[in-house]
Amino acid sequence: MRFFQPLSQYGLARILAETRTRTHLSPGIIDIEKSSNSDDYAAFFDISLPPSYSNTDKILNLHWNIPEEKKERALATSFLYSLQPFYSSSIDDELSKADYNTYVENFLSLQDIHKQIYFLPIDFIESESFDSVLKTDMSLIALIGLDKIFNNQRKLSEVLVNLKEKISPDIAIYLPGPIAPSNYSFLIYMGIDFFDNSLSYYTSENGYFILGDRLYPLDKYPKCYCQYCSQDPKDIQGHNELMMKNEIAKVKYALEEGTLRELVEQDIHKSVTFAASLKHLDKKYSKVFRNRTPIISSTKIKCIGEESLHNPVISEYRERIRTRYKPSLKDKIILLLPCSAKKPYSFSRSHMLFRGAIKKAGKQVFHTLSEIIVTSPLSVVPRELESIYPARFYDIPVAGVWSDEEIELTSRLLLDVLSHYPKDIKIVNHMHGHGYQHIVDIVRKETSFEIIDTSSENPPTNPNSLNNLTDTLYNLIENQTIEKDKILSSKIRRLQFTADFQYGQGTGSILFSKDIKVKGKYPRHLQIFRGGEQIASLSSETGYLSILPKIAQEILDKTLNKLEFGVDQVLGSNIYAPGCINADTTILPNDEIFIVHENKVIATAKALVSGIDMNKMTSGSLAEVRKKLKVRK
C-alpha cells in the first residue's frame, strides 16, 4: 500500500494526505536538518545536510509530521533515503545509463519499498528501469535536474506533464535544492508536492535577503518587520526561511479554496519562462489539466488576463457546451443577449429589463424562445445554465474591448451551438458594441440564419432598443401556434439542461418530464419530486444535481459518471482503489458518480480524484459515499 492519498485535485496539483489518517501533508517544505520546532514543515531529515551539498554515505531518514493522536493509524511516519552517496540536487549530469540501471536494481532489492525515497533524474523518465519501479509500491520520488531546464519552457512543460501522466496520483514528487519561492505556485500546479528549505541556507550564506520575488544584497534591502528581522543581530536565514514558508502557505490556501489557477496566473508574470510555459501547457495539454480540475465548486473565478481564457474550468465548460448541450427543437427563436456583472444574469438590472421587454411581446414567447448569453471567457451561456458553476461564479474586468482571441473562441462556440438548431429558426441579436457585433458578423458570414438586430443603434437597455425587442418578438410569434401539451416550464428545462451538462447528453429528458414538481426557491436548495416521490435535489451553492441511486439507474446507459465496483454492496463510507474495476475517464474530482455492480447502481458518491486517476491508483479512497441503495432483506 502506498503512503499517500491525493485529494482536491486542481490540474496536476493536489493536496496529499497520509493514506490512513487523512492528515494533509502537501504542498510542503522539507527541513534539510532537524529543527527544534518542525511543526510547520511537511517533514525533516534526521541528519544535517550542509548547504554545500557535500557527499555523504549515510542513510537519511525523512520523518513525517503527523499529529500524535493519528500516528497509530499512519501507514508510516518516516521514509528512507538509501543507496545514494550524494545529496540529490547535485547529481552528475553525465550519470550513465549503466549506473542508473544498477541503482534501480539495488533499489528494487530494498525492503519496504513504499517507505523508500526513489531518485529520478529527468533524463530517465521514459526508461524501462523506471517502468519497473512503477510496478512497486514506491510512494515518493525525488526529481533530479528539473531546475536545469527552467529556461526551456517547452521541455519543462513536457517533462512534468509526461511524468504526471506516467505515474499514479498517489505517488508524491519532491524537488530538492534551492528553488525560488516565487516559482512554487507554478511548480505545484504542475504537480510538484514538496520542496526543501536549502534555499534559506544558500541565500543567507551568500549574502542575500529574500523578499517577495526578488533577492536583495545584505548591504541594501527593503525593511522587514518579521520576528527574525526584529532581533539584534538579525537572523537572515530565519527570515529567508519564513518567506519560503509564507509562500507555501499562500499556495496551500489557494489549493484548498480552489483558486490555485488564479494565483498561478498572477505569479507567472514574475518569470518569462513560466509565463511561456503556461501558454504552451494551455495550448498543447489543455485536456490533461481539464481531466483533473473540478467543475463542481462554489469558488469565485477571477479572470484577470488572457491566460484566464484557458483556465481548465472554463475550457471544460466550453467543451461540455459543445458536446453535451442540445437545444429544444420546439424553440423557434434564438435571442442573443449580452452578459452582466451580476450573477446569475437574471438578477441583474439589465436582464430584468430584457425580461420585461419579452413579456410585453406576450408570455407565450417564453415557450418558443432560446435565450443565449454571449460573454467572455465562457463564450456562450444558455439561460437554463446560468446558475451552475462556473457561469454564476466568474468575474472579469469589463472594458468594452474584446481581444481577437476572445472573439475567435466565442464565435466558434456560438457557431457550434447554432448548428444544432433548425435552419429556419430566427435569431434576434440584442447586443451592442464592437466585440459583440464582430461575433454576430462572423455568424452572418458563416451561416444562412436570418438575424434581426434590435439594439444596433443604441445600448441594449435603452428604451428604444427594448421597444424594438418587444416589437420584433411580437411580430415573430404573431402567427405561430404553440402546442400547449408539449410546453415545458422554465424550471423543468433548467433541470433537463443541468442533467445533460452534469451527467451526459440525453439524461435530462429521461429524469425530468412534465410530471415534475419543484419545491424551494433560490438561494435555498431545491427539492425535486416526480409522482409525489423525491428523486433529486439541486444545490443552490453550485447549481448541480444530486439524485438517488434507484433514479440513477434510469440513465445508466447514457451517463458518463460510472464507477464499476467489484462487489454487489457498499459497506463503508468510502470507495477504495482495490474495489474499482473501471471508472469513466470523464469523471472529474467533486463529481457526483454512480457506483455500479453488474449494470446496477448500488450507490452514489462524490469523486475525490479524476476517473483517469481512479484507474491508476492502487491504494487510498477514490470517492465518498453519499447514498446507498437500500437492500431488501
Secondary structure by P-SEA (a helix, b strand, c coil): cccbbbcccccccccccccccccccccccccccccccccccccccccccccccccccbbbbbbbbcccccccccccccccccccccccccccccccaaaaaaaaaaaaaccccccbbbbbcccccccaaaaaaaacccccccccccccccccaaaaaaaaaaaaaaccccbbbbbbccccccaaaaaaaaccccccaaaaaaaaaaccccccccccccccccccccccccccccaaaaaaaaaaaaaaaaaaaaaaacaaaaaaaaaccccaaaaaaaaaaaaccaaaaaacccccccbbbbbccccccccaaaaaaaaaaaccccccccccbbbbbbbcccccccccaaaaaaaaaaaaacccccccbbbbbbbccccccccccccccccccccccccccccaaaaaaaaaaaaaaaccccccbbbbbccccaaaaaaaaaaaacccccccccccccccccaaaaaaaaaaaaaaaccccccccccccaaaaaaaaaaaacccccccccccccccccccccccbbbbbccccccbbbbccccbbbbcccccccccccccbbbbbcccccccccccccccccccccccccccccccccccccbbbbbcccaaaaacccccccbbbcccccccc
